[in-house]
Amino acid sequence: MDKFDQLIINALRANARQSISHIAETVSLSRSAVTERIKKLEQSGIIRGYQVLLSESQKEGVSAYFEIQHERANCADVVHVFHVIPEVITCQGITGEMDLLVYVNAASMKRLHEIREYIDAQADIVKIKTHVVMSEWINNQA
């Protein structure tokens, strides 16, 4: 992948529906060169697809981040707790007072509350903070 491929990917991340002509103008390549590069990026699996990302207000259900503090020596020792919760989207080790950041997308506020209570009931969990997502303005995760 060279600088032109990266520029094309950045353009597609900004707006995957923009025309090849516009991308070509933006990255200073011909339309045919951009088309060929996009095809190669797709065939190689670098570009795996295109998706529609709804704003939080348009999504069904509720999303939240849980900041979690545990008493184990390693975060890996408590991750098993989150593997059994299908609504968990990500679980990441973080620095600071808290140890883990867990992102959850639940069908309802009731289900989110059940998940939180389940996590809070685990013996190794010392503290949990919940941050409910109300709006989303930028999401560059694909």
C-alpha positions in Angstrom: 0.0 0.0 0.0 1.4 3.3 -1.0 0.5 6.9 -0.2 -2.1 7.0 -3.0 -3.9 3.9 -1.6 -3.9 5.5 1.8 -5.4 8.8 0.3 -8.1 6.8 -1.5 -9.0 4.9 1.7 -9.2 8.2 3.6 -11.5 9.6 0.9 -13.7 6.5 1.1 -13.8 6.7 4.9 -14.9 10.3 4.7 -17.7 9.4 2.1 -17.8 6.0 0.5 -20.5 7.2 -1.9 -18.5 10.0 -3.5 -17.8 9.6 -7.2 -14.6 8.1 -8.5 -14.1 11.4 -10.4 -14.1 13.3 -7.1 -11.7 10.9 -5.4 -9.4 11.0 -8.5 -9.4 14.8 -8.4 -8.7 14.7 -4.6 -5.8 12.3 -4.8 -4.4 13.6 -8.1 -4.8 10.4 -10.1 -6.8 9.4 -13.2 -10.3 7.9 -12.8 -9.1 4.6 -14.2 -6.1 4.5 -11.8 -8.4 5.1 -8.8 -10.9 2.5 -10.1 -8.1 -0.1 -10.5 -6.6 0.7 -7.1 -10.0 0.4 -5.3 -10.6 -2.9 -7.1 -7.2 -4.2 -5.9 -7.8 -3.0 -2.3 -11.1 -4.8 -2.4 -9.7 -8.0 -3.9 -6.8 -8.1 -1.4 -9.2 -7.7 1.5 -7.9 -4.3 2.7 -11.3 -2.9 1.9 -13.7 -5.5 3.2 -16.9 -3.7 2.3 -19.0 -0.6 2.7 -21.6 -0.1 5.4 -24.3 2.3 6.6 -23.7 3.8 10.0 -26.7 5.1 11.7 -26.5 7.9 14.3 -27.2 6.8 17.8 -30.6 8.4 17.8 -31.7 6.2 14.8 -30.4 2.9 16.2 -32.6 0.4 17.9 -31.6 -0.3 21.5 -29.1 1.5 23.7 -25.3 1.6 23.7 -23.1 2.3 26.7 -19.5 2.2 27.8 -18.7 0.5 31.1 -15.5 1.7 32.9 -14.5 -1.3 35.1 -12.0 -1.7 37.9 -11.1 -5.2 39.0 -8.9 -6.7 41.7 -7.0 -9.3 39.6 -3.3 -8.9 38.7 -4.1 -9.0 35.0 -7.0 -7.8 32.9 -6.9 -11.0 30.9 -8.0 -12.8 34.1 -11.4 -11.1 34.1 -12.1 -10.9 30.4 -14.0 -14.3 30.5 -16.8 -12.4 32.2 -17.4 -10.4 29.0 -17.2 -13.3 26.5 -20.5 -14.7 27.7 -22.4 -11.4 27.1 -23.4 -11.3 23.4 -24.1 -7.6 23.5 -20.4 -6.7 24.3 -18.9 -5.1 21.2 -15.4 -4.3 22.5 -13.4 -4.9 25.7 -10.2 -2.9 26.0 -7.6 -2.5 28.8 -7.0 1.1 29.6 -4.7 3.3 31.8 -5.8 5.3 34.7 -8.0 4.6 37.7 -10.1 2.1 35.8 -8.8 -1.1 34.2 -11.2 -1.9 31.3 -13.4 -0.1 28.9 -16.3 -2.2 27.6 -18.7 -1.1 24.9 -22.1 -2.7 24.9 -25.1 -2.4 22.5 -28.2 -3.8 24.2 -31.7 -4.1 22.9 -33.2 -2.1 25.7 -32.4 -0.1 28.8 -33.7 -3.0 30.8 -31.3 -5.4 29.1 -28.4 -2.8 29.6 -29.3 -2.8 33.3 -29.3 -6.6 33.5 -25.8 -6.7 31.9 -24.5 -4.1 34.3 -25.9 -6.0 37.3 -24.4 -9.2 36.0 -20.9 -7.5 35.7 -21.2 -5.8 39.1 -22.1 -9.2 40.7 -18.8 -10.7 39.7 -16.4 -11.3 42.6 -13.4 -9.7 40.9 -15.2 -6.5 39.9 -14.5 -3.7 42.3 -16.1 -0.7 40.6 -18.2 0.0 37.5 -19.1 3.3 35.9 -21.8 3.4 33.2 -21.8 6.0 30.3 -24.9 5.7 28.1 -24.3 6.9 24.5 -26.8 9.6 23.6 -25.4 10.9 20.3 -22.6 10.0 17.9 -21.0 12.5 15.6 -17.9 10.7 14.4 -17.3 7.0 13.9 -14.3 6.0 11.9 -14.4 2.3 12.9 -15.3 0.0 10.1 
